[in-house]
Amino acid sequence: MSLSRLLSIPLLVLVATAGPVYWALPEGLGVARSLGIVTGWAGCGLLLASLLLMLREPRLALGMGGLDRMYRWHHWTGMAAYVLLLAHPLLLAAESWPTDRRLAWQTLSPWTQGWPVWLGWLALLLLMAGLAVTFEKRIPYRVWRSLHVGLGLGVIVGLLHLVLLGIEAPIWPAFGLVVVFLGWRIVGEDSGLAAYPYVVESTETVAKDMIEVALKPLADPLSVAPGQFVLVAFFAGPGYRGCGEFHPFTVSGMRAGGIIRVGIKALGDCTRKIQSVGPGVPARIQGAFGCFLAERSRVPQLWVAGGVGITPFVAKLRDRPLDRQTLLLYLYRTEEDAAFLPEIRAMAATNPHLTFRSVATGDGVPDLDLILPDAATLTDHECYICGPPAMVAGVKAALQPRGITPRHLHSENFEFR
């Protein structure tokens, strides 16, 4: 990752936090009250940054190092903002606590302060609800998304809290940004109005509970490269009711005419329903995202795939013949679960640069020390890993004692909400 992309999000967070704090920096007040003002404005700035980082705009994601990186920072900045905003009223009340505890309570109590304080506490409760669901992975996606809207509502209510306190100068520009960010996310992205229209051309079962769907463009085709993923929503069509939810799917191949193929594993209610999708079903696509496999040097490669993580490597193999020596290790439970296995074996038999090893691990934890090549074999190799998070972490840990530094380890998180 380039230095500009690496620094883009930290600089955004720094500017979003320091700008409001500098504008509102108090003078001549007590320490606790000054800290209360600073934490309030810093929290507001972090919330604006968090809203920007939730957008699924391909060019923005490319400039910031990837959509998964943006989402991690979106989560972290949201959490930090909530902590700062929770500290804000407590520090304001702490100013008078040593001398007048009744006044300290009145500072916190909405019953004595009226609507401005009521809205402040309501904003904190909405933020708490929106952040709480991020830790609960068992919530259905549709319910999770609805509850997560509490973050946006919390920001709007928080800004109204400031307006009712008589602070208007910096609030209206911030309110405008909030409307733009939320409007683009809800109208342009979640509803699919800014997405590319496609239709299902064909489907093929490639493994147990996994299909490959070929999508044909109905307008200008999406520009996509091997190793990227797209967000796809399938709608009601012939013999299919549709989920209407955007989910990330890794591109498994591209064909003439702008046709995109994606691999879809049944991992939840919606993706299980998609297994029955057929030709003629309308879809909309957002993307493409990610840069996995994009920045490949001329040195030999090690590719390690686990389960459905084979998909980006299949896209690369289908795109063009390899021009450098590559060892592909494919880990799966049983051959019934191994997507694209016959095709990969056929490509390995005709491509002199591709060495292919498949390993059926069963239900146990694979012994990576036995599976992975030794240090001498991996000299001057670039290593690319895709699969379940636990497998990716295990492979990285096993490769580093073999002399592979983090700079030569590449992976991307294809699983996020």
C-alpha positions as a printed Julia matrix, in Angstrom:
417×3 Matrix{Float64}:
   0.0     0.0     0.0
   1.35    3.42   -0.94
   2.21    5.96    1.75
  -0.54    8.33    0.61
  -3.2     5.63    1.0
  -1.74    4.5     4.29
  -1.92    8.03    5.74
  -5.23    9.08    4.14
  -7.56    7.9     6.91
  -5.37    8.93    9.89
  -5.05   12.41    8.37
  -8.82   12.59    7.8
  -9.45   11.64   11.43
  -6.85   14.14   12.65
  -8.34   17.03   10.66
 -11.93   16.12   11.56
 -11.01   16.06   15.25
  -8.56   18.95   15.5
 -10.62   21.4    13.42
 -13.69   21.64   15.71
 -11.5    21.5    18.84
  -9.37   24.41   17.62
 -12.49   26.45   16.78
 -14.07   25.85   20.2
 -10.9    25.82   22.31
 -12.0    27.35   25.63
 -10.14   30.09   27.5
 -10.39   31.09   31.15
 -12.46   28.09   32.24
 -11.79   25.37   34.77
  -9.94   22.23   33.77
 -12.94   19.89   33.94
 -15.24   22.22   31.98
 -12.54   22.87   29.36
 -12.03   19.13   28.93
 -15.8    18.67   28.67
 -15.98   21.17   25.81
 -12.96   19.65   24.05
 -14.3    16.07   24.29
 -17.69   17.17   22.96
 -16.26   18.83   19.86
 -13.7    16.08   19.3
 -16.51   13.52   19.45
 -18.53   15.5    16.88
 -15.57   15.58   14.51
 -14.99   11.84   14.87
 -18.65   11.15   14.11
 -18.41   13.12   10.87
 -15.31   11.14    9.9
 -17.1     7.9    10.8
 -20.03    8.79    8.53
 -17.69    9.49    5.62
 -15.92    6.17    6.18
 -19.17    4.2     5.9
 -19.66    5.18    2.24
 -19.21    2.48   -0.41
 -17.74    4.64   -3.17
 -15.1     2.77   -5.23
 -12.83    5.75   -5.91
 -12.97    6.85   -2.28
 -12.2     3.29   -1.15
  -9.28    3.05   -3.56
  -7.75    6.28   -2.24
  -8.14    5.15    1.37
  -6.64    1.7     1.03
  -9.74   -0.43    0.56
 -13.31   -0.75    1.71
 -12.49   -3.2     4.5
  -9.94   -0.73    5.89
 -12.51    2.08    5.75
 -15.01   -0.06    7.62
 -12.52   -0.9    10.38
 -11.76    2.79   10.87
 -15.5     3.57   10.71
 -15.98    1.2    13.64
 -13.02    2.54   15.63
 -13.88    6.22   15.12
 -17.51    5.57   16.03
 -16.46    3.88   19.26
 -13.99    6.65   20.12
 -16.62    9.31   19.37
 -19.12    7.65   21.7
 -16.6     7.49   24.55
 -15.68   11.16   24.11
 -19.31   12.26   23.89
 -20.19   10.23   26.99
 -17.35   11.93   28.85
 -18.58   15.36   27.66
 -21.54   15.83   30.09
 -19.73   14.03   32.92
 -16.78   16.43   32.72
 -19.11   19.45   32.56
 -20.81   18.24   35.73
 -17.46   17.44   37.39
 -16.59   21.15   37.34
 -19.07   21.88   40.13
 -19.05   18.49   41.89
 -16.49   19.39   44.61
 -18.37   22.54   45.71
 -22.03   22.05   44.74
 -23.24   18.53   43.98
 -26.77   19.74   43.42
 -25.54   21.98   40.6
 -23.55   19.08   39.17
 -26.71   16.96   39.05
 -28.67   19.78   37.46
 -26.03   19.99   34.74
 -26.72   16.36   33.83
 -30.46   16.18   34.45
 -32.79   16.81   31.47
 -35.6    17.6    33.91
 -33.83   20.78   35.0
 -32.19   21.78   31.7
 -35.01   21.18   29.21
 -34.94   20.15   25.55
 -31.23   20.77   24.77
 -30.13   18.27   27.41
 -32.95   15.85   26.54
 -31.69   15.78   22.95
 -28.1    15.34   24.11
 -28.96   12.23   26.1
 -31.18   10.92   23.31
 -28.29   11.29   20.88
 -26.05    9.26   23.23
 -28.68    6.51   23.54
 -29.06    6.3    19.75
 -25.29    6.1    19.34
 -25.15    3.39   22.0
 -27.81    1.34   20.18
 -26.11    1.77   16.81
 -22.72    0.75   18.17
 -24.0    -2.14   20.31
 -25.27   -4.12   17.33
 -21.82   -4.08   15.72
 -20.68   -6.6    18.34
 -23.57   -9.01   17.78
 -22.92  -11.1    14.65
 -25.97  -13.36   15.12
 -28.45  -10.59   14.31
 -29.98  -11.02   10.81
 -28.44   -8.58    8.37
 -31.68   -6.7     7.64
 -32.32   -6.17   11.38
 -28.66   -5.25   11.95
 -28.77   -2.63    9.2
 -31.97   -1.07   10.56
 -30.57   -0.82   14.09
 -27.27    0.55   12.79
 -29.21    3.51   11.38
 -29.25    4.7    15.01
 -25.74    6.04   14.41
 -26.97    8.44   11.76
 -29.99    9.49   13.78
 -27.75   10.01   16.8
 -25.57   12.42   14.83
 -28.57   14.44   13.63
 -30.1    14.63   17.12
 -26.7    15.61   18.55
 -26.43   18.51   16.1
 -29.93   19.67   17.03
 -28.79   19.57   20.67
 -26.06   22.09   19.79
 -28.44   24.3    17.8
 -30.83   24.52   20.75
 -27.89   25.53   22.94
 -27.39   28.52   20.63
 -24.27   27.21   18.85
 -25.0    27.66   15.14
 -21.9    28.95   13.33
 -20.14   25.61   12.67
 -23.24   23.42   12.98
 -25.05   24.13    9.72
 -22.07   23.18    7.5
 -21.66   20.01    9.6
 -25.39   19.32    9.27
 -25.06   19.7     5.49
 -22.25   17.13    5.41
 -24.29   14.72    7.51
 -27.24   15.03    5.11
 -24.96   14.41    2.11
 -23.24   11.39    3.68
 -26.44    9.78    4.98
 -28.39   10.65    1.83
 -25.77    9.11   -0.43
 -25.55    5.96    1.69
 -29.32    5.44    2.01
 -30.53    6.65   -1.39
 -27.54    6.03   -3.62
 -26.11    2.86   -2.08
 -28.57    0.96    0.13
 -31.47    1.48   -2.31
 -29.22    0.67   -5.29
 -29.97    3.8    -7.33
 -26.25    4.42   -7.91
 -25.53    0.75   -8.71
 -25.0    -0.79  -12.15
 -27.97   -2.75  -13.59
 -27.27   -6.39  -14.48
 -29.25   -9.54  -15.13
 -28.4   -13.16  -14.33
 -27.24  -14.9   -17.5
 -26.5   -18.34  -16.05
 -25.68  -20.2   -12.84
 -23.57  -23.27  -12.11
 -23.07  -25.32   -8.97
 -19.32  -25.4    -8.23
 -19.3   -27.0    -4.76
 -21.61  -28.01   -1.96
 -23.79  -24.99   -1.07
 -21.93  -22.78   -3.56
 -22.84  -21.53   -7.01
 -21.16  -19.35   -9.59
 -23.41  -16.7   -11.13
 -22.7   -15.04  -14.47
 -24.11  -11.48  -14.6
 -24.69   -9.63  -17.87
 -24.7    -5.8   -17.95
 -27.85   -3.96  -19.05
 -25.97   -0.68  -19.53
 -22.31    0.31  -19.34
 -20.35   -2.58  -17.83
 -18.5    -2.31  -14.56
 -14.71   -2.17  -14.69
 -13.36   -5.03  -12.58
 -10.04   -6.85  -12.14
  -9.1   -10.28  -10.73
  -8.85  -10.22   -6.95
 -11.59   -7.63   -6.51
 -15.04   -8.04   -5.02
 -18.38   -6.43   -5.77
 -21.56   -5.78   -3.79
 -24.53   -7.48   -5.46
 -28.25   -7.38   -4.72
 -30.64   -9.78   -6.44
 -34.25   -8.71   -6.92
 -37.48  -10.52   -7.77
 -37.42  -12.29  -11.13
 -38.45  -15.51  -12.87
 -38.93  -18.14  -10.17
 -37.1   -16.06   -7.57
 -38.47  -13.69   -4.93
 -35.21  -11.87   -4.21
 -33.55  -10.55   -1.05
 -32.84   -7.01   -2.25
 -29.83   -6.82    0.06
 -26.32   -5.92   -1.08
 -23.73   -8.52   -0.09
 -20.03   -8.73   -0.96
 -19.04  -11.45   -3.44
 -15.59  -12.08   -4.86
 -15.25  -11.93   -8.62
 -14.43  -15.38  -10.02
 -14.0   -14.35  -13.63
 -14.77  -11.91  -16.44
 -15.98  -12.64  -19.96
 -16.43  -10.69  -23.18
 -19.32   -8.27  -23.21
 -18.73   -7.09  -19.66
 -20.04  -10.3   -18.09
 -18.95  -10.76  -14.47
 -18.88  -14.09  -12.66
 -19.08  -14.25   -8.86
 -18.87  -17.14   -6.44
 -21.68  -17.26   -3.85
 -21.46  -19.54   -0.81
 -24.55  -20.21    1.31
 -23.45  -18.59    4.58
 -26.68  -16.92    5.73
 -30.39  -16.58    5.03
 -30.01  -14.37    1.94
 -27.04  -16.17    0.39
 -28.83  -19.49    0.95
 -31.83  -18.14   -0.91
 -29.57  -16.93   -3.74
 -28.59  -20.58   -4.4
 -31.93  -20.91   -6.24
 -31.45  -17.83   -8.45
 -31.87  -18.43  -12.19
 -31.44  -16.72  -15.57
 -33.4   -13.53  -16.09
 -33.32  -12.4   -12.46
 -32.42   -8.68  -12.23
 -29.49   -7.57  -10.1
 -27.61   -4.42   -9.27
 -23.86   -4.23   -8.64
 -21.72   -1.73   -6.73
 -17.94   -1.65   -7.03
 -15.51   -2.91   -7.78
 -13.51   -2.87   -4.55
 -10.19   -4.15   -3.29
  -6.67   -4.46   -4.66
  -5.88   -8.06   -3.7
  -3.52   -9.54   -6.35
  -3.24   -6.15   -8.06
   0.28   -5.12   -7.02
   2.22   -8.25   -7.91
   5.97   -8.09   -8.34
   7.97  -10.24  -10.76
   9.23  -12.63   -8.06
   7.8   -16.14   -7.45
   4.41  -16.34   -5.74
   2.83  -18.45   -3.02
  -0.96  -18.48   -3.02
  -2.79  -20.05   -0.07
  -6.57  -20.48   -0.31
  -9.04  -21.85    2.21
 -12.55  -22.9     1.15
 -14.35  -20.16   -0.76
 -11.1   -18.15   -0.56
 -10.02  -19.88   -3.76
 -12.29  -17.53   -5.75
  -9.91  -14.56   -6.37
  -7.15  -16.96   -7.44
  -9.5   -18.64   -9.93
 -10.27  -15.2   -11.4
  -6.55  -14.54  -11.82
  -5.92  -17.91  -13.45
  -8.84  -17.44  -15.83
  -7.75  -13.92  -16.76
  -4.49  -14.89  -18.48
  -1.69  -17.46  -18.25
   0.75  -16.94  -15.4
   4.11  -15.41  -16.33
   5.97  -16.22  -13.09
   6.39  -19.33  -10.98
   3.4   -19.74   -8.65
   2.59  -22.37   -6.03
  -1.12  -22.59   -5.19
  -2.09  -24.4    -1.98
  -5.83  -25.1    -1.71
  -7.19  -26.2     1.69
 -10.75  -27.55    2.0
 -12.67  -29.98    4.21
 -13.66  -32.52    1.54
 -13.63  -32.55   -2.25
 -17.39  -31.97   -2.12
 -16.62  -28.56   -0.57
 -13.8   -27.71   -3.0
 -15.04  -25.12   -5.5
 -13.52  -25.08   -9.02
 -11.26  -28.05   -8.19
 -11.45  -29.88  -11.58
 -10.9   -26.61  -13.46
  -7.85  -25.69  -11.39
  -6.35  -29.14  -11.89
  -6.85  -28.8   -15.64
  -5.19  -25.36  -15.71
  -2.25  -26.64  -13.63
  -1.73  -29.47  -16.12
  -1.29  -27.03  -19.02
   0.46  -24.07  -17.33
   4.17  -24.67  -16.66
   4.32  -21.73  -14.22
   1.59  -23.12  -11.94
   2.22  -25.77   -9.29
  -0.97  -26.88   -7.59
  -1.4   -28.74   -4.3
  -4.79  -29.51   -2.83
  -5.22  -30.63    0.78
  -8.4   -32.12    2.25
  -8.22  -31.13    5.92
 -11.44  -32.76    7.16
 -13.09  -31.16   10.18
  -9.88  -30.82   12.17
  -7.37  -27.98   12.33
  -4.77  -28.44    9.56
  -1.09  -28.76   10.48
   0.24  -25.75    8.58
   3.85  -26.56    9.42
   3.52  -29.76    7.39
   1.52  -28.19    4.57
   3.49  -25.0     3.92
   6.82  -25.04    2.05
  10.05  -24.69    4.03
  12.09  -21.5     4.31
  14.5   -22.42    1.52
  11.65  -22.98   -0.94
  10.06  -19.64   -0.03
  13.16  -17.5    -0.56
  12.24  -14.26   -2.4
   8.53  -15.18   -2.54
   5.5   -12.93   -2.3
   2.68  -14.63   -0.39
  -1.06  -14.1    -0.94
  -3.61  -15.58    1.47
  -7.41  -15.72    1.23
  -9.82  -17.7     3.36
 -11.51  -17.73    6.77
  -9.98  -15.2     9.21
  -8.64  -17.91   11.52
  -6.89  -19.64    8.61
  -5.39  -16.38    7.33
  -4.03  -15.57   10.79
  -2.62  -19.09   11.16
  -0.9   -19.02    7.77
   0.65  -15.62    8.47
   1.95  -16.85   11.83
   3.43  -19.97   10.2
   5.08  -18.09    7.33
   6.91  -15.46    9.38
   9.34  -17.98   11.0
  10.05  -19.11    7.43
  11.5   -15.68    6.65
   8.41  -14.07    5.07
   8.15  -10.55    6.46
   4.8    -8.73    6.83
   5.74   -6.6     3.82
   5.58   -9.73    1.65
   2.34  -11.08    3.16
  -0.85  -10.0     1.4
  -4.43  -10.7     2.41
  -7.79   -9.01    2.25
 -10.87   -9.33    4.42
 -13.82  -10.29    2.2
 -16.16  -10.77    5.18
 -17.7    -7.62    6.61
 -21.09   -6.03    7.1
